[in-house]
Structures are given as structure tokens and as C-alpha cells.
Amino acid sequence: MVSGAELQGVDEFLKNLESKLGETRVNRIVNKALKEIGAEAAQDLQAAGQKFVDPDMIASSRVSRVDGVPAVKVGWVGGRWRVVHLNEFGFHHKSGKFVRQGAYGVMRAYVVKQEASYPSKLRDKLGELTK
């Protein structure tokens, strides 16, 4: 799941850290912070989706780098994501009626909440780990 949240000033912050601590140590600190945030986000997603998703199907990935930018993905393990998306977005029944399940819009609300809290979580985690 890609939230599209953008952080400003992180590049300068990481460059300053690299000059003081070294690139390897900074990568270790960033990876640890992202893993912790990913684990917290997976728990939040489990709480949000408890009505329609088996909690064991939600997990966070390891830290990967896409074009040099570290990232952690939080989402579904296995092939049940199609059913989850039917619950989230609704569907048209064969009679033509649009059906909204009890979980309609839950995931969108989760993403909006994560976009709002992600920058402060990242700042706090990086601050804790660099002490």
C-alpha cells in the first residue's frame, strides 16, 4: 500500500547524520526506525480491519530500497486481498444494486490517519535512535 505521504527536509537531515555518524550506521538507524513504524502500522491495520480480515493475514515487509529510498510495505499476506477490496470499495450485485459492506471505507480512513501521523512517528523514532 502506498500512501503518497511526502516528507520535507528528511534528505538534509540524513545527509547531516551521514557526515557525523557514517553511511552504514545511518542506514542501520533508518532501517530500524522503519521496521518499528511498519510493525506499529500493521497492528493499527489489524485493529482497523478486525471485522473483515484475519489478523494473521496482515504483515509488514522488510525494508527495501526503491531508487535509493528506503520503504516498508504494510498489507495482506496471501491471496485474500481481493475479498478485502470488495469489502472496502463495495461492489455491484448481479441484480445491479451497489452493495456496501460493513467495512466500507475503513481502509481509506486508515490511510488518511497514517498520512497524518507518519511524519511525527518517523521524526520521533529517528530522534530516539540517534541519541
Order of alpha helices (4+ residues) and beta strands (2+ residues): alpha-alpha-beta-beta-beta-beta-alpha-beta-beta-alpha
